[in-house]
Amino acid sequence: MQRPPVPSALMSHPAQLAPSTAHRDDLTSSLGNSGPAAAALTVEAATVPLFNQEYQPPQIVQGAVTNLVFTVDNSANAITVGSLGFTANLPAGLTVAGGGARSVIGMNASSSCGGTVTATPGASSASFAGGSIAPGTTCAVSVPLTSTSVGTPGTVSATLTSSVGSVAASAPTTPLVVVVNPDGNVTFVQNSDDDGTFTFASTAASLNTSITTSGGTGSVGPLDVPGGELTPSRKRGLRALATQR
């Protein structure tokens, strides 16, 4: 059966077409009418990712290096959170490590959150900017730190800012403890009338080294010195020895 033609007035204004009379807002059945159906959608705002910090390792000797790892946890969100950033202000006695004799391979500032980490050796603060984190994931920013002060440094303060808000870092589960270094370090300085290579031997194999002088002087160090008594020997006249314990 063919449908009757649609009036030309309605053809020129299709938005004016009335809904079909067969359309209902409720359910009818042999048992009766269900009444109007209703549905509501609630969209909750994304929460700020969790932000915590931990020392790895949580105990070091004076002058050694620990990584302070800031973890961003976006497990509760179904969206990517961007514009991640923070500044970590270090307490007295704690500084950014790097560039010295005790620098440790692999202990460099890093980020799995993208962005840029700024951590200048010797500085009392470090910063991170321009990061992002995918939904349902975690990422971390790591900063190498060092201290020569025995004891437990104060709190590192840092507040994470993001596209969904900000949150202060929680305190580490285990605080950093700096213990007395039973070892020391030594720098050897060779002064000579005749340039050449001068060797130094010790009961500590780590101190077996040599110095090549130029212009009447040369040096090597600082070298880590293990604790205990050492018996040094020298060849070709080691003239000067500077030791720091």
HELIX and SHEET records of a PDB file:
HELIX    1   1 SER A    8  MET A   11  1                                   4    
HELIX    2   2 PRO A   14  GLN A   16  5                                   3    
HELIX    3   3 ALA A  205  LEU A  207  5                                   3    
SHEET    1   A 2 ASP A  26  SER A  29  0                                        
SHEET    2   A 2 GLY A  32  PRO A  36 -1                                        
SHEET    1   B 4 LEU A  50  GLN A  56  0                                        
SHEET    2   B 4 VAL A  65  ASP A  73 -1                                        
SHEET    3   B 4 THR A 138  THR A 146 -1                                        
SHEET    4   B 4 THR A  95  VAL A  96 -1                                        
SHEET    1   C 4 LEU A  50  GLN A  56  0                                        
SHEET    2   C 4 VAL A  65  ASP A  73 -1                                        
SHEET    3   C 4 THR A 138  THR A 146 -1                                        
SHEET    4   C 4 SER A 110  SER A 111 -1                                        
SHEET    1   D 2 GLN A  59  VAL A  61  0                                        
SHEET    2   D 2 VAL A 177  VAL A 179  1                                        
SHEET    1   E 3 VAL A  81  ASN A  89  0                                        
SHEET    2   E 3 SER A 125  ILE A 133 -1                                        
SHEET    3   E 3 GLY A 114  THR A 118 -1                                        
SHEET    1   F 2 THR A 159  SER A 162  0                                        
SHEET    2   F 2 GLY A 165  ALA A 168 -1                                        
SHEET    1   G 3 THR A 217  VAL A 225  0                                        
SHEET    2   G 3 GLY A 184  ASN A 191 -1                                        
SHEET    3   G 3 ALA A 240  GLN A 244 -1                                        
SHEET    1   H 3 THR A 209  THR A 212  0                                        
SHEET    2   H 3 THR A 197  ALA A 201 -1                                        
SHEET    3   H 3 SER A 233  ARG A 234 -1                                        
END                                                                             
